[in-house]
């Protein structure tokens, strides 16, 4: 058996790392010697994060549909290849040919938000044509903006072996709107709820290295450089909104600010360090505001967030780091994933407690001020609520891998 994981845009996005690491760990807990290959856009960087897991990292180059389809069909039929006709096999094509099951990860790549739906569907279409079982793992899916996108997804989804979704909004969308079967679609939870942070002493050392002292409260903020692009909001208005938030934190809540650049892509439009540094400059590098500047892992970021008194996050997996650590978490959302995951844990009343702020409301300083103050005032109540629900959520997350293990054992 050989598992191939797709949908991985690269671990410079720590949210992607927060998905991949628990996925590999959970698969290996159930099958210790299971070969795992990962298609990723940044194999060189990802090797730094995953070297201890003995995974094969393969650059996710575009597939040639016709050539790969021919190769896969020949391989499944055990026919010889025609070297005079077939083009050279790429590493990605070879990984697909050698796979026993294809697992589509990525969190929310099967949506209309990023313009990459067909790129992520392509390897799954090819796998299905070769009679390989396909699993969608813990996704937020849709809603699609066009019928063409919805149909493209359904054409693949209906032929897959299993679809797990990480929140109820996606579940209802797939069942009620797209007409998929409840036998196929299962409601679980995000694998990142299983990501283990570093030991407490290491976290304390990291905080100390950033001159964070526990004599005053600490609020982590995960500002997104990419949210302006994905939500359509004005960049400068977005930065001004964050300036007001940070001013509220340091002046009125008398707390320290720890900025978490959770995504550090190589392209400027999605590198959170740019927006974070912009904010630092706007406060003339006030020592009450610290930027976590080292090349931290997703687990280290989770440890730092979990050591704070509250987190305000535009990055979903920075929010999950807070939620899964049991601290009061405010999510700033532009898609169904924030609403779905927050309401799954804290109910619809989380909207009224200021724990979920749609991006258009976040740009309104009065609404954001009220939301953050409400969240701060009920932070202990939220922490207690999270302590109660987290065992169930982590069990739901583990159920992803119980179902995948059953599929593997049937092969």
C-alpha positions as CSV (number, residue, x, y, z in Angstrom):
1,X,0.0,0.0,0.0
2,X,1.0,3.6,-0.7
3,X,-0.9,6.7,0.4
4,X,-0.7,9.8,-1.8
5,X,-1.7,13.1,-0.2
6,X,-2.8,15.9,-2.6
7,X,-4.1,19.5,-2.0
8,X,-0.9,20.6,-0.3
9,X,0.1,24.1,-1.3
10,X,3.2,24.0,0.9
11,X,4.2,24.2,4.6
12,X,5.3,27.8,4.5
13,X,1.6,28.1,5.3
14,X,1.6,26.9,8.8
15,X,-2.1,26.1,8.5
16,X,-1.2,23.5,5.9
17,X,1.5,22.2,8.2
18,X,-1.1,21.9,11.0
19,X,-3.1,19.7,8.7
20,X,-0.3,17.6,7.3
21,X,1.6,16.7,10.5
22,X,-1.3,15.2,12.4
23,X,-2.5,13.4,9.3
24,X,0.9,11.7,8.9
25,X,1.1,10.9,12.6
26,X,-2.5,9.5,12.7
27,X,-2.0,7.3,9.7
28,X,1.3,6.0,11.1
29,X,-0.2,5.3,14.5
30,X,-2.6,2.9,12.7
31,X,-0.1,1.6,10.1
32,X,3.5,2.2,11.4
33,X,5.2,1.3,8.1
34,X,2.7,2.8,5.7
35,X,4.5,4.6,2.8
36,X,3.2,8.1,2.5
37,X,3.9,10.4,-0.5
38,X,2.9,14.1,-0.5
39,X,2.4,16.3,-3.6
40,X,3.5,19.8,-2.6
41,X,4.5,23.0,-4.3
42,X,7.5,23.5,-1.9
43,X,9.2,20.1,-1.3
44,X,12.5,21.6,-0.5
45,X,11.1,23.7,2.4
46,X,8.6,21.0,3.5
47,X,11.5,18.6,4.0
48,X,12.7,20.7,6.9
49,X,9.4,20.2,8.6
50,X,8.8,16.6,7.8
51,X,12.2,14.9,7.7
52,X,11.5,13.0,10.9
53,X,8.4,11.3,9.4
54,X,10.1,9.5,6.5
55,X,7.6,10.8,3.9
56,X,8.3,11.2,0.2
57,X,7.9,14.8,-0.9
58,X,7.2,15.3,-4.6
59,X,6.8,18.6,-6.4
60,X,3.2,19.1,-7.5
61,X,3.8,19.8,-11.1
62,X,0.8,20.0,-13.4
63,X,-0.3,16.7,-14.8
64,X,-0.7,16.0,-18.5
65,X,-4.2,14.5,-18.6
66,X,-3.8,12.5,-21.7
67,X,-0.4,11.1,-21.0
68,X,-1.0,10.2,-17.4
69,X,-4.4,8.7,-18.2
70,X,-2.8,6.5,-20.8
71,X,-0.1,5.4,-18.4
72,X,-2.5,4.7,-15.5
73,X,-4.8,2.7,-17.7
74,X,-1.9,0.7,-19.1
75,X,-0.6,0.1,-15.6
76,X,-3.9,-1.0,-14.3
77,X,-4.4,-3.3,-17.2
78,X,-0.8,-4.5,-16.8
79,X,0.0,-3.6,-20.4
80,X,3.6,-2.6,-21.5
81,X,4.3,1.0,-22.1
82,X,5.0,2.4,-25.5
83,X,8.2,4.3,-25.1
84,X,8.0,5.7,-28.5
85,X,4.7,7.3,-27.8
86,X,4.5,8.0,-24.1
87,X,6.3,11.2,-22.8
88,X,8.8,10.9,-19.9
89,X,7.1,10.1,-16.6
90,X,7.4,12.9,-14.1
91,X,7.8,12.2,-10.3
92,X,4.2,13.4,-9.8
93,X,3.0,11.0,-12.4
94,X,5.0,8.1,-10.9
95,X,3.6,8.9,-7.5
96,X,0.1,8.7,-8.8
97,X,0.8,5.4,-10.6
98,X,2.2,3.9,-7.5
99,X,-0.6,5.0,-5.1
100,X,-3.1,2.7,-3.5
101,X,-5.3,5.5,-2.2
102,X,-5.4,9.2,-2.8
103,X,-6.2,11.5,0.1
104,X,-7.2,15.1,-0.7
105,X,-6.2,17.4,2.1
106,X,-5.9,21.2,2.1
107,X,-8.7,22.4,4.3
108,X,-10.7,24.6,2.0
109,X,-9.1,24.2,-1.5
110,X,-12.4,22.9,-2.9
111,X,-14.1,26.2,-3.0
112,X,-14.4,29.3,-5.2
113,X,-12.3,31.4,-2.9
114,X,-8.9,30.9,-4.4
115,X,-9.4,30.2,-8.1
116,X,-7.6,26.8,-7.9
117,X,-10.5,24.4,-7.8
118,X,-9.8,22.6,-11.1
119,X,-6.1,22.3,-10.3
120,X,-6.9,20.4,-7.1
121,X,-9.6,18.3,-8.8
122,X,-7.3,17.2,-11.6
123,X,-5.2,14.6,-9.8
124,X,-8.4,13.2,-8.2
125,X,-10.1,12.8,-11.6
126,X,-7.1,10.9,-12.9
127,X,-7.0,8.7,-9.8
128,X,-10.6,7.8,-10.3
129,X,-10.0,6.9,-13.9
130,X,-7.4,4.5,-12.7
131,X,-9.8,3.0,-10.2
132,X,-7.9,4.3,-7.3
133,X,-10.0,5.1,-4.1
134,X,-10.2,8.8,-3.4
135,X,-10.8,10.3,0.1
136,X,-11.6,14.0,0.8
137,X,-10.1,14.6,4.2
138,X,-11.7,17.1,6.7
139,X,-12.7,19.7,4.1
140,X,-14.7,22.9,4.1
141,X,-16.4,22.8,0.7
142,X,-18.1,25.4,-1.3
143,X,-20.4,27.1,-1.7
144,X,-19.4,27.3,-5.3
145,X,-20.1,30.5,-7.1
146,X,-21.0,28.9,-10.5
147,X,-22.9,25.8,-11.6
148,X,-19.9,24.8,-13.6
149,X,-17.7,24.7,-10.5
150,X,-20.3,22.8,-8.5
151,X,-20.8,20.2,-11.2
152,X,-17.0,19.8,-11.6
153,X,-16.8,19.0,-7.9
154,X,-19.8,16.7,-7.9
155,X,-18.5,14.7,-10.8
156,X,-15.5,13.8,-8.7
157,X,-17.1,13.6,-5.3
158,X,-19.8,11.1,-6.3
159,X,-17.2,8.6,-7.4
160,X,-15.0,9.0,-4.3
161,X,-14.8,6.5,-1.5
162,X,-15.2,8.9,1.4
163,X,-15.7,12.6,2.0
164,X,-15.2,14.0,5.5
165,X,-16.0,17.6,6.3
166,X,-14.8,19.6,9.3
167,X,-17.9,21.6,10.0
168,X,-21.7,21.4,9.6
169,X,-22.2,24.2,7.1
170,X,-20.2,22.2,4.5
171,X,-22.0,19.0,5.5
172,X,-25.4,20.5,4.9
173,X,-24.3,22.0,1.7
174,X,-23.0,18.7,0.3
175,X,-26.1,16.8,1.4
176,X,-28.9,19.3,0.9
177,X,-27.6,21.4,-2.0
178,X,-25.3,19.1,-4.0
179,X,-27.3,16.0,-3.3
180,X,-24.5,13.8,-2.1
181,X,-25.3,10.7,0.0
182,X,-25.0,10.6,3.8
183,X,-23.3,7.2,3.3
184,X,-20.5,9.1,1.5
185,X,-20.2,12.3,3.5
186,X,-19.3,12.3,7.2
187,X,-19.0,15.2,9.6
188,X,-15.8,15.1,11.6
189,X,-13.3,17.8,12.7
190,X,-10.1,19.4,11.5
191,X,-6.9,17.3,12.0
192,X,-5.2,20.4,13.5
193,X,-7.1,19.8,16.7
194,X,-4.7,16.9,17.2
195,X,-1.5,18.9,16.6
196,X,0.7,18.7,19.7
197,X,2.4,21.9,21.0
198,X,6.0,21.8,22.4
199,X,6.6,21.1,26.1
200,X,5.6,24.0,28.4
201,X,9.2,24.9,29.3
202,X,10.1,25.3,25.6
203,X,7.1,27.6,25.1
204,X,8.1,29.6,28.1
205,X,11.6,29.9,26.7
206,X,10.2,31.1,23.3
207,X,8.1,33.7,25.0
208,X,11.1,34.9,27.0
209,X,13.1,35.2,23.8
210,X,10.6,37.7,22.5
211,X,10.7,39.6,25.8
212,X,7.1,38.6,26.7
213,X,6.6,38.7,30.5
214,X,3.5,37.2,32.2
215,X,3.2,40.2,34.5
216,X,0.5,41.5,32.1
217,X,-2.0,39.7,29.9
218,X,-0.9,38.7,26.4
219,X,-3.1,38.7,23.3
220,X,-2.0,37.0,20.2
221,X,-3.0,38.4,16.8
222,X,-2.8,36.6,13.5
223,X,-3.1,39.2,10.8
224,X,-3.6,38.0,7.2
225,X,-1.7,39.6,4.3
226,X,-3.9,37.7,1.9
227,X,-7.4,38.5,3.3
228,X,-7.7,41.6,1.2
229,X,-7.2,39.6,-1.9
230,X,-9.6,36.8,-1.0
231,X,-12.3,38.9,0.5
232,X,-12.0,42.0,-1.7
233,X,-11.6,44.5,1.1
234,X,-9.3,47.5,0.8
235,X,-5.8,46.8,2.1
236,X,-5.2,50.1,3.8
237,X,-8.6,50.1,5.4
238,X,-7.8,46.6,6.7
239,X,-4.5,47.8,8.2
240,X,-6.2,50.7,9.8
241,X,-8.7,48.3,11.4
242,X,-5.9,46.3,12.9
243,X,-4.2,49.5,14.2
244,X,-7.4,50.3,16.1
245,X,-7.5,46.7,17.4
246,X,-4.0,46.8,18.7
247,X,-4.5,50.3,20.2
248,X,-7.4,48.9,22.1
249,X,-5.4,45.9,23.3
250,X,-2.4,47.9,24.6
251,X,-4.2,51.0,25.9
252,X,-7.6,49.8,27.2
253,X,-7.0,46.2,28.0
254,X,-3.5,46.9,29.2
255,X,-2.2,43.8,27.5
256,X,0.8,42.9,25.4
257,X,0.5,42.0,21.7
258,X,2.1,39.0,20.1
259,X,1.9,39.1,16.3
260,X,1.8,35.6,14.7
261,X,2.7,35.6,11.0
262,X,1.0,32.2,10.4
263,X,1.5,32.2,6.6
264,X,4.9,33.1,5.1
265,X,4.6,32.4,1.4
266,X,7.3,33.5,-1.1
267,X,4.8,35.7,-2.9
268,X,4.1,39.1,-1.3
269,X,0.3,39.0,-1.6
270,X,0.1,36.1,1.0
271,X,3.1,36.7,3.3
272,X,1.8,37.7,6.7
273,X,5.2,39.1,7.8
274,X,4.5,42.1,5.5
275,X,1.3,43.1,7.1
276,X,2.7,42.4,10.5
277,X,5.8,44.6,10.0
278,X,3.6,47.3,8.5
279,X,1.7,47.3,11.8
280,X,4.9,47.4,13.9
281,X,6.2,50.4,11.9
282,X,2.8,52.2,12.4
283,X,3.4,52.0,16.2
284,X,7.0,53.0,15.9
285,X,8.0,49.5,17.1
286,X,6.3,49.9,20.5
287,X,7.9,47.3,22.8
288,X,4.4,46.3,24.0
289,X,4.0,44.8,20.5
290,X,6.2,41.8,19.5
291,X,6.4,40.1,16.2
292,X,7.2,36.4,16.3
293,X,9.9,36.5,13.6
294,X,11.7,33.2,13.7
295,X,11.0,30.3,11.3
296,X,8.7,28.6,13.8
297,X,6.8,25.4,13.1
298,X,3.0,25.2,13.3
299,X,3.4,23.4,16.6
300,X,5.6,26.1,18.0
301,X,3.1,28.8,16.9
302,X,0.4,26.7,18.6
303,X,2.4,26.6,21.8
304,X,2.9,30.4,21.7
305,X,-0.8,31.1,21.0
306,X,-1.9,28.6,23.7
307,X,0.2,30.5,26.3
308,X,-1.7,33.7,25.6
309,X,-4.9,34.9,27.3
310,X,-6.8,35.4,24.0
311,X,-6.1,35.2,20.2
312,X,-7.7,37.3,17.4
313,X,-7.0,35.5,14.2
314,X,-7.7,36.0,10.5
315,X,-5.9,32.7,9.7
316,X,-8.2,29.8,10.5
317,X,-5.5,27.5,11.8
318,X,-4.2,30.2,14.1
319,X,-7.8,30.3,15.4
320,X,-7.8,26.5,15.7
321,X,-4.5,26.7,17.6
322,X,-6.3,28.9,20.1
323,X,-9.5,26.8,20.2
324,X,-7.7,23.5,20.6
325,X,-5.5,25.1,23.4
326,X,-8.6,26.1,25.3
327,X,-8.2,29.8,25.2
328,X,-10.7,32.5,24.2
329,X,-10.5,32.8,20.4
330,X,-11.9,35.5,18.1
331,X,-12.0,34.6,14.4
332,X,-12.2,37.1,11.6
333,X,-13.8,35.4,8.7
334,X,-14.5,35.8,5.0
335,X,-15.7,32.3,4.2
336,X,-17.8,29.4,5.6
337,X,-14.8,27.8,7.4
338,X,-14.6,30.4,10.2
339,X,-18.4,30.4,10.9
340,X,-18.6,26.6,10.5
341,X,-15.8,25.7,12.9
342,X,-16.6,28.4,15.5
343,X,-20.2,27.4,15.7
344,X,-19.4,23.7,15.8
345,X,-17.4,24.3,19.0
346,X,-19.2,27.3,20.6
347,X,-22.6,27.4,19.1
348,X,-24.4,30.2,17.2
349,X,-24.2,32.3,20.4
350,X,-20.5,32.8,19.6
351,X,-21.6,35.4,17.1
352,X,-23.2,37.4,19.9
353,X,-20.2,37.1,22.2
354,X,-17.8,38.7,19.6
355,X,-16.0,35.5,18.8
356,X,-16.7,35.6,15.1
357,X,-16.4,38.8,13.2
358,X,-17.1,38.8,9.5
359,X,-14.4,40.8,7.6
360,X,-16.9,43.6,6.6
361,X,-17.8,44.1,10.2
362,X,-14.1,44.0,11.2
363,X,-13.5,47.0,9.1
364,X,-16.0,49.0,11.2
365,X,-14.0,50.2,14.2
366,X,-17.1,50.5,16.5
367,X,-18.3,47.0,15.8
368,X,-14.9,45.5,16.2
369,X,-14.2,47.4,19.4
370,X,-17.5,46.1,20.9
371,X,-16.8,42.5,19.7
372,X,-13.3,42.3,21.2
373,X,-14.3,43.9,24.5
374,X,-17.2,41.4,24.7
375,X,-14.9,38.5,24.0
376,X,-12.3,39.7,26.5
377,X,-14.9,40.1,29.3
378,X,-16.2,36.5,28.8
379,X,-12.8,34.9,28.1
380,X,-12.9,32.7,31.2
381,X,-16.4,31.5,30.4
382,X,-15.2,30.6,26.8
383,X,-12.2,28.8,28.1
384,X,-14.5,26.7,30.4
385,X,-16.8,25.9,27.5
386,X,-13.9,24.8,25.3
387,X,-12.5,22.6,28.0
388,X,-15.9,20.8,28.0
389,X,-16.2,20.3,24.2
390,X,-12.6,19.7,23.2
391,X,-12.6,15.9,24.0
392,X,-15.5,15.4,21.7
393,X,-13.9,17.5,18.9
394,X,-10.6,15.6,19.2
395,X,-12.5,12.3,19.0
396,X,-14.3,13.6,15.9
397,X,-10.9,14.5,14.4
398,X,-9.5,11.0,15.1
399,X,-12.5,9.5,13.4
400,X,-11.2,10.7,10.1
401,X,-8.3,8.3,10.4
402,X,-10.4,5.4,11.7
403,X,-12.5,5.6,8.5
404,X,-9.4,5.8,6.3
405,X,-7.8,2.9,8.2
406,X,-10.9,0.8,7.3
407,X,-10.5,1.7,3.7
408,X,-6.8,0.7,3.7
409,X,-7.6,-2.6,5.5
410,X,-10.1,-3.5,2.8
411,X,-7.5,-3.2,0.1
